[in-house]
Amino acid sequence: RWRSTALRSATGPPAIDAGRVFGAARADQTVVALDAATGALVWSAGDTRGLGGQVRAAGGLVAAVVGEAVQPTSGAPRQFRGALLGLDAATGALRWRHPVPEYPRMLVAGDPLVVAYEATVAALDPASGAIRWGPVAPSPGAVGRLISAGDALYVTSDGGVQALDAADGTLRWSTGGLAPLALAVSDDLVLVGGADATVRALDALTGAARWQTPVGMPVGRLGVGAGLLLAGTWDGVVALDPETGLVRWFWHHPQDLRAQPVARR
């Protein structure tokens, strides 16, 4: 339909919301909004020195990270000095700027706006950038994956999965021994792809195991759609029934699959 060079220097995937495509053009140090139907440039927001690759959008807000690593003269470890920006999705105007203690590993746009650091998670008010709760440590280990679904946040860390209340960050349940690499949510299930070549389904309310299916290779990506759970492995895609874990089909790929599998009718 269209092709644009506005995001040719983007290092992360674009964000799509309300008929627009948002991304970070790091070479120009700008956040860019394009019309999703035509590819036309809607706005470009400058004054974003140290722009990172993460841009997320939802509910009229575009969130982006800016900053730089600073080397103290004392020889101490490098420190990150930066901020999370909240931009108006319609105009690109700056709504707020929130200092961050370290470079965020992940952002999940919505209400609340969720920020994952190395080992902690925090939630911000998308309208003002004020902290609602956190940072909290879901477990002693590093945060791996993070998904927001309804009134809960699901996090992988320390070899397991933790469920947090999205309103206040309290821990609802935690389960270990899963070696999680990938995470997805489908209805009342939390789906986990493991380094142990197993796909598992957990009850979203309790964390109890519902089913598990060995697939032969480590699972690095999960996608849900068209009544299927797609597990991206090192040598292809395995399609499973998300309710039962039964394997429907397998598609072989000669190389490690790094793209996110997507299924649509």
C-alpha positions in Angstrom: 0.0 0.0 0.0 2.7 2.4 1.0 6.4 2.7 1.9 8.0 5.3 4.1 11.6 6.1 4.9 10.7 8.2 8.0 11.5 5.3 10.3 14.5 3.9 8.3 16.8 4.3 11.4 14.3 2.7 13.8 15.8 0.1 16.1 12.6 -1.2 17.5 9.2 -2.3 16.2 6.6 0.5 15.5 3.6 1.1 17.7 0.2 1.2 16.1 -2.8 2.9 17.7 -5.9 4.8 16.5 -5.0 4.7 12.8 -1.4 5.9 13.2 2.0 4.3 13.2 4.6 5.6 15.8 8.3 5.0 15.9 11.7 6.3 17.0 13.9 7.6 14.2 17.2 7.4 16.1 19.3 8.9 13.4 17.2 12.1 13.5 16.5 11.8 17.2 12.8 12.2 16.6 9.6 10.4 17.4 7.5 10.1 14.2 3.8 9.6 13.6 2.6 8.3 10.2 -1.0 7.9 8.9 -1.6 4.1 8.9 -3.7 4.3 5.8 -1.4 6.3 3.6 2.0 6.4 5.2 2.0 10.2 5.2 3.9 12.0 7.9 1.5 13.4 10.6 4.1 14.9 13.0 7.7 14.6 14.0 8.7 15.5 17.6 12.2 16.7 18.1 14.1 17.7 21.2 14.5 14.0 22.1 18.3 13.7 22.5 19.4 10.2 23.5 16.2 8.7 22.1 16.0 5.0 22.6 14.4 2.4 20.4 11.2 1.8 22.5 8.0 3.6 21.5 4.6 2.5 22.8 1.2 4.0 22.2 -2.3 3.6 23.6 -5.2 5.8 24.6 -4.0 9.0 23.0 -0.5 8.8 24.6 2.9 7.9 23.0 5.6 6.9 25.4 9.3 7.0 24.5 12.6 6.7 26.4 15.4 9.3 26.2 18.8 9.4 28.0 22.4 8.3 27.9 24.9 6.3 29.9 27.2 8.4 32.1 30.6 7.2 33.2 31.4 8.7 36.7 35.0 10.1 37.1 35.5 7.9 40.2 35.7 4.7 38.1 32.3 3.5 39.4 30.0 1.6 37.0 28.3 3.5 34.3 24.9 5.0 35.2 21.9 5.8 33.1 20.6 9.3 33.2 17.3 9.7 31.3 13.6 10.0 31.3 10.4 8.6 30.0 8.4 11.0 27.8 4.7 11.2 27.4 3.7 12.7 24.0 0.3 13.7 22.7 -0.6 11.1 20.0 -2.6 13.7 18.0 0.0 16.4 17.9 3.4 15.1 19.2 3.3 17.8 21.9 5.1 16.9 25.2 2.6 16.2 28.0 5.1 15.2 30.7 8.6 14.0 31.4 9.3 11.4 34.1 12.9 10.7 35.3 13.8 7.0 35.4 16.5 5.4 37.6 17.8 3.0 34.9 17.1 2.2 31.3 13.6 0.6 31.0 13.8 -2.9 29.5 10.1 -2.8 28.5 7.2 -0.5 28.2 3.5 -1.5 28.1 1.2 1.3 27.1 -2.3 1.6 28.6 -3.8 2.6 31.9 -1.6 2.3 33.8 1.6 2.8 31.8 3.8 0.0 33.0 7.6 0.2 33.0 9.9 -2.8 33.6 13.5 -2.3 34.7 16.2 -4.9 35.2 14.5 -6.5 38.3 11.6 -4.3 39.1 8.2 -3.1 37.7 6.5 0.3 38.2 3.2 1.8 37.0 2.7 5.4 36.0 -0.4 7.5 35.4 -0.6 8.0 31.6 -2.2 11.4 31.9 0.4 13.0 34.2 3.4 10.6 34.3 3.1 10.4 38.1 4.0 7.1 39.9 1.0 5.1 40.9 3.0 2.3 42.5 6.4 0.7 42.5 9.0 0.0 41.6 8.4 -3.5 43.0 10.4 -6.7 42.6 8.1 -9.6 41.4 10.9 -12.0 42.4 14.6 -12.0 43.2 15.6 -12.4 39.6 15.7 -10.3 36.5 12.5 -9.4 34.6 12.2 -11.2 31.3 8.7 -10.7 29.7 5.8 -8.5 30.7 2.2 -8.6 29.5 -0.8 -6.5 30.7 -4.2 -8.2 30.5 -7.3 -6.8 32.1 -6.7 -6.0 35.7 -3.5 -8.0 35.9 0.2 -7.9 34.9 2.1 -11.1 34.1 5.8 -11.1 34.5 8.5 -13.8 33.8 11.5 -13.7 36.2 13.6 -16.0 38.3 12.6 -19.0 36.2 8.9 -18.6 36.8 5.8 -16.4 36.2 4.3 -13.9 38.6 0.9 -12.2 38.4 0.6 -8.7 39.8 -2.5 -6.6 40.5 -2.4 -3.8 37.9 -4.0 -1.3 40.3 -1.5 -1.5 43.1 1.3 -3.9 42.1 0.6 -6.5 44.8 1.5 -10.1 44.1 -1.4 -12.4 43.3 0.5 -15.6 42.6 3.9 -16.9 41.6 5.0 -20.2 40.1 8.5 -21.4 39.4 10.5 -24.1 37.5 9.2 -23.1 34.1 12.4 -21.7 32.3 10.2 -19.1 30.6 11.3 -17.5 27.3 8.0 -16.5 25.9 4.7 -15.3 27.3 1.1 -14.8 26.0 -2.4 -14.5 27.4 -5.6 -16.1 25.9 -8.9 -15.7 27.7 -8.4 -17.3 31.2 -5.0 -18.8 30.4 -1.4 -17.6 30.8 0.7 -19.3 28.1 4.4 -19.9 28.7 7.1 -21.0 26.2 10.1 -22.6 27.8 13.8 -23.1 27.3 13.0 -26.7 28.2 11.2 -27.2 24.9 7.8 -27.2 26.6 4.7 -25.0 26.2 2.5 -24.6 29.3 -0.8 -23.1 30.2 -1.5 -21.7 33.6 -4.8 -20.6 35.1 -4.8 -16.7 34.9 -6.5 -16.4 38.3 -4.5 -18.9 40.4 -1.4 -19.8 38.4 -2.4 -23.5 38.6 -1.1 -25.7 35.8 -3.8 -26.5 33.2 -1.7 -28.4 30.6 1.8 -28.8 29.2 3.0 -30.0 25.8 6.6 -30.9 24.8 7.4 -29.5 21.3 11.0 -30.7 20.8 12.8 -27.3 20.8 13.1 -24.2 23.0 10.2 -21.8 22.5 11.2 -18.2 22.1 8.0 -16.6 20.7 4.2 -17.2 21.3 1.3 -15.8 19.3 -2.4 -16.3 19.8 -5.1 -15.8 17.1 -7.7 -17.6 14.9 -8.2 -20.2 17.6 -4.6 -21.2 17.6 -1.5 -20.9 19.9 1.6 -20.5 17.7 4.9 -21.4 19.3 8.0 -20.2 17.5 10.9 -22.6 18.0 14.4 -22.8 16.8 13.3 -24.8 13.8 9.8 -23.7 12.9 6.3 -23.0 14.2 4.1 -25.4 16.2 0.4 -24.7 16.2 -1.5 -25.9 19.3 -5.0 -25.8 20.6 -4.8 -23.1 23.4 -7.5 -24.8 25.5 -6.1 -28.3 25.5 -2.5 -28.1 24.3 -3.0 -30.6 21.5 -0.7 -30.1 18.5 -2.6 -29.2 15.3 0.3 -28.9 12.9 4.0 -28.0 12.5 5.8 -25.9 9.9 9.5 -26.4 9.5 11.9 -23.4 9.1 15.6 -24.0 8.4 16.8 -21.2 10.7 16.0 -20.0 14.3 12.7 -18.2 14.0 13.0 -14.7 15.6 9.8 -13.0 14.3 6.6 -13.0 16.2 4.2 -15.6 14.9 0.7 -14.2 14.1 -2.5 -16.0 13.1 -5.6 -14.3 11.6 -8.7 -15.6 9.9 
